[in-house]
Amino acid sequence: MTLKSCALYVVATPIGNLEDLSARALRVLEEVDWIAAEDTRHTGQLLRHFGIVGSLLSLHEHNERARLEQIAGLLREGKTVALVSDAGTPLISDPGFPLVRELRRQGLKVIPVPGPSSILAALSVAGLPTDRFVFEGFLPAKSVARRERLQTLAREERTLIFLEASHRVAETLADLAVVFGGDRPAVVARELTKRFEEVQGDTLDGLAAWLADDPMRSKGEFVLLTQGAPPASEVDTPEIRRLLTVLLAELPTSRAVTAAAKLTGLRKKPLYDLALGLGGRQEKEES
């Protein structure tokens, strides 16, 4: 099957294991006129591994808008261009969105060549619900802003997926535990498809301890996944409200929540949030 002229091919490349490059992706990279790469040095290594001699041009966050008309011009001349990122599927926390949006606005063809994706790879083996999920990319670098963002997601019922840098992963796990509750089921997926790949599931508190046990576990590229919050109806029911109201009348908030969790089997964090809404007092040890 020959390539379509005047088209941008959005090509997924391996996230680690080079054997994951699809036969179609290999053919497209061999046959296009130009390859737009996030890092031409990195992509050059990939091309050399497969014996591909391609014409490369850079497209990254600092020059993407300047490249728009150049690439659109190439397509209007009948050329074919492949868009690749350093790893995985382009545009997913990588450059490319303004380019694809502009080309589609101009009526030019944009064709996907699907393949590796770290977020889908992690989700497929995490053992968390996969029927509904949301990808949040990288959280803010500063803890205050990160916790504020997480607060907006605390009631999200879908599985949550984040990317994180190695030097922030421990802090992010700690903030997730503070905002979502340390007993929230979660998974750390590290170095997927690479030599030191690890997929570890536990509670957020358990994962923080697991990460701290071995400094090597904080190295590499990370995908963090957390189970979604329980449906509001599961916690915020008339019966649970009555139970918490009675307990709060006799006990401090934290002890009332602990008792309610034992009696109902529900997780402490949503019960604690509900208790605060019923007039319970926020306590320092719970923050």
N, C-alpha and C positions, 0 to 999 in steps of 0.2 A: 504494500500500500504506500503510495507516494505521499509526500507532505503537501499540504495545501499552501499555495503561495499567499502572500500578503497576510500572514498569520503570526501571532505570538503564541508560542507553546509554553505553558507554565509546567515545568518539569520537576517532579519530586526526585530528590537524590538521597543516597543512604545517610542515615543518622549515625552510623558507625560501621556496621558490617557491609563491605563493598559488594557482597553477593546479593544484597537487596536491591541493587539497581535493576530495574525491569528491562526486559528485552526491547520493549517499545521505547523506553526512555533512552536506552543506548543508541537505538537507531535514529531517534530524533536528534540527539546531540551530535551524531556523526553527519547528519544530512543538512541541518540548518545552516544558513549563511552566517549568522552571528549568534553568539551566546552572551547574554547579559548576566553578569555574575556579581553577587554581593562582594566577594573578595576574589579577584582574578587569580591571585597566587594560590589560594586554596582550591579553587575550581580547576586551575591548571594542573595541580597534582592529580585530581580525579581523572581528568582527560588523559593525562600521560599514562596512568595506570591501565586505561582501556585502549591505549594506542590511538586516541582521537586527536587529530590536528584541527583545532577550531579557531575561529576569529573571535577573540574575547573583547568585551567592553565592560567597564565597571558600572554597576548600578547599586548604590547604597544610600543610606538615609541622608547623607550630606549632598548628594548630587542628583537624586532621583528626579526632582522636578525639572532640572536642567536637561535631563536625558529624554523627557517625554516626547518632545517634538522630533528629536533625532530618531528615536525608534519608530515613531509614527511615520516619519518620512521614509525610513527604510521599508516599512510595510507597504506604503503607497507606491513604492518603486517595484513592488512585487517580490521583495525579499522575505525570508523567513527568519524569525528570531526565537531563541529559547531563553526563558527566564529561569534562573536557578538561584537558590540561596546557598549558604554554606552547608546546610544539612536539612533534610526533610522537605516538607512542602512549602514552597514560597508563599509569602503573604501572611503565614501563620506566625505572628510575632517577628516577622522579617519584612524587608522592603518589598514593594511591588504594588500596594493598593492604589496609590495615585496613578500609576502607569496603567493598570488594568482598567480602572474607572474611566480614564481619559480615552483609551483606545476604544472602549465600548461606546463611549459618548460619540466618538467619531465614526462609529459604524464599522470599525475594523474587527477582524476575527481574533478571538482569544480562545485557545483550545487547551483543556487540561490534560496532563499526562500524569495520572495519579500514582501514588506510591508511598514511601515511608513517611510516617508522622509520629513524632515522639508522644504526643498526647493520646492518640488512638492506640498506639502500642501499649502505653502504660495502662490505659483504661481496660484494654482487652484482657489483661492478666491481673488486675488489681483485686478482683473479687468483690467490688462494690457495684451498686446498681448501674446498669448501662442503658436502661431504656430512656432515661432523661438525664442529660448532663449539661454543664455550662463551663466554657473555657474562659478563665479570667486573665490569662497571660501572666506577666510579671507584676507583682504587687509593688507599691511604692517602696523606695529604698529606706526611708526614715520610719522608725517605729511608730511615731505618733500618727503619721499619715497612713501607715499600713493598718494600724488598728482601726482607724476611722473607716477605711475602705472595707475592712472585714466586718465591722458593725453593720454595714449596709447589706451584707451577705449572710448575716447570722440566721435569718429566717428562711433562707433559700433551701427548698426541699430537694432540688436536684443535686446529683453528685457534682462536686466542684473540683476543677482541675487548674493547677497553677504551675508556672515555670519558676525556677529560682536558681540564683547563682550560688556557687559553693560557699562563698564567704558570708552569705546571709542566710543560709538554709537553717542553721540552728536558731537564729533570732526569729525567723519566720515561723518555725514550728512552735516556739514559745508564745508568740503573739496569737497564733491560731488557737492554742490551748486556752489562753486567757479569754479570748472572745467567744470561741465556739464551745468551750468546756473541754477539759483534759480527757474526758471519757468518750469523746467523739471518735468513731472508727475512722482510720485514715491509712494511707499507703505512701511510702517513699519509694519512688522508682529512680534508680541511679545508674548512669552510664549504660543506657539501654542499647542492646545489640553489640556492646563492646566487651573487651576481655574481662573487666571487673564489674559486669552487670549485677545489680542486686535489686530485688523487689521485696520490700519488707512491709508487712501489714501489722497494725497494732492500734491502740488508742493514741491520740496525740501525745499524751504524757509518756506512754510507753515508747513511742518513736523518738521523742526527745532524749530519753535515757539510752536507747539503742544507739543513737547517733553519737552521744557523748562517750560511750564505752570504747570507741575506737576512732582516733583522729583520722584514719584513712577513709572512714565513711563520709566525711565531709568534703571529699574531693570529687571532682567530676561535674557532670551536668545532671540536673534534677528535675523531675516532675513530681509534684505533690498532689495527692488526691484526698479529699475528705468526703465522707458520706454526708448527704444532705440532712437538714434539720427534719425532725419528725413532723408530720402534718399537724397544723395547729389544732385540729379537731382531736388529735390523739392526746394532747396535754390539756388544752384549754376547754375542758368540758365542765358542766355544772357540778358533777360529782367531784372532780379534782379541785375545783375552786372551793367547794364546801370543805373538803378535807384540809386544804392548805389554810383556809380561814380559821378553822378550829385549831390547827397546829400553831399558827402564827400568834394566836391569842395566848398560848401557853409557853412558847419556845422562841429563842432567837431565830432569825431567818435561816441561818446555815443549818441549825439542828432541825428546824421544821422541814427544810428541803430534804435533808438526809432521811428523816423519818418517812416522808412522802415517797421518796424514791424506793425505799425498802418495801413499803406497803403496796406500791403500784407497779414496780418493775420498770418505771420510766427513768430516763437519764436525768441527772441533776441539773444540767445547764438550762434546759427549757423549763423545768420546774422552778428553778431559781428566778428566771426572767418573769415567770408568771407570778411568783411570790412578790417580787418587787412591784408589779402592777397592782397587787392586792394590798399594798401598803407596807410590805416588809421593808426593812431597812438594809441598805447595801452595807456590807461589812468589809473591812480592809482585807481580810484573809480570803474573801471571795473574788477580789478584783485582780 
